Every structure is written in structure tokens, then in C-alpha cells.
Amino acid sequence: MNGKKTLAAAFLLLHALATPAQQVPKQVGDCIIREGTLCADLDLQGADLRGANLSNAQFSRTNLAGANLQGAKLDGANLTRVNLRSADLRGASLDDVELKGADLTEAKMGNAKLNGANLQNAFMHGVDARNAQLRGADFFLAEMEQSKLPDAKLQRANFRAANLSGASLAGANLRGADFTQANLTNADLRGANIDQANFERANTSGCMGCPGR
């Protein structure tokens, strides 16, 4: 009996070794997939970049609409004015990334890490970033209507003059966040930690969970 179990285990091990693991492509179009790569001004729409290490890469003005970047590493990358509409960034690491003016409309960013990210003037309508880590992120003048950030970690985030109309931040950690002059019309902050958050001159009409509401 033990001999049969040993033989079966050996067969399973050989099968696993013979099955190739999913490989990250070395090149997609004109873009070489590696850390620090230069892939600006390219059309990479729908590219499969799952798990790729693209830390400190240059992707400014590149079209990555619908791209699959699940679990990718983009820490410190330059994604200024990149098109990431409907892209999948779930579980990706984008700490200290530059996303100024980027189009993230309806992008999936659940459980992603964007601590210290620059999202000034970004278009984030309908983005789904539930449970994402966005500590110290800068959303100055970002368009975030109907965005979904429930349970996100947003301590000390800058939302000055951002448009968060209809956004969901329920259960989010907003300790020390700055909402000066932000539009929070019909937003949902129920259950959020707003300790030391600044709501000076913010529009909180219809906001659930905002101070005084």
C-alpha cells in the first residue's frame, strides 16, 4: 500500500515539473517587459501583463485600456496621462507611482497598493478600488464620481477640490485626510474613520457619514 502511495506521489511530482508555469512575456508589441523599461507613447491596449515587474518603468501617454495588470509590480513607474480605462490592476503594487492626468475610468483596483501615488487631475469615474492601500495618495482635482473605495486605506490622502460625487468610501480609513473644497455630494462615508480629517468648505450635500450629517 505504501509503495502505491509513493508511486502516485512521484507521478504527481513529475507531472507538476513537466507542466510549464505561466510565463510573463518578454516583449509586448514594441515594449520590452522588464524593470525600468521605456514604453512611452505606445498602443498596448488589452495587453496581458499579469505579474510583470515594471517598477520604475516609463509608460507616459501609453494606451493600456483594458490591459490585464493583475499582480503586476509598478512601484515608482511613470504613468502620466496613461489610458487605463477598464484595466485590471487588482492586487497590483503601484506605490509612489505617477498617475497625474491618467484615465482610470472603471478600472479595477481592488486590493492594489498605491501608497504615496500621485493621482492629481486623474479621471477615476466608476473606478473600483475597494480594500486598496492609498495612504498619502494625492487626488487633487481628480474626477472620482461614482468611484468605489469601501474599506480602502486612505490615511492622510489629499482630496482637495476633488469631485467625489456619489462615491462610496464606506468603512474607509480617512484619518487625517484633506477634503478641502471637495465635492462630496451624495457620497457615502458611513462607518469611515474621519478622525482629524479636514472638510473645510467641502460640499457635503446629501453625504451620508460626513460631519454634521
Secondary structure, DSSP 8 states (H G I E B T S, - for coil): -HHHHHHHHHHHHHHHHHS------SEETTEE-STT-B-TT-B-TT-B-TT-B-TT-B-TT-B-TT-B-TT-B-TT-B-TT-B-TT-B-TT-B-TT-B-TT-B-TT-B-TT-B-TT-B-TT-B-TT-B-TT-B-TT-B-TT-B-TT-B-TT-B-TT-B-TT-B-TT-B-TT-B-TT-B-TT-B-TT-B-TT-B-TT-B-TT-B-TT-BSSTT-
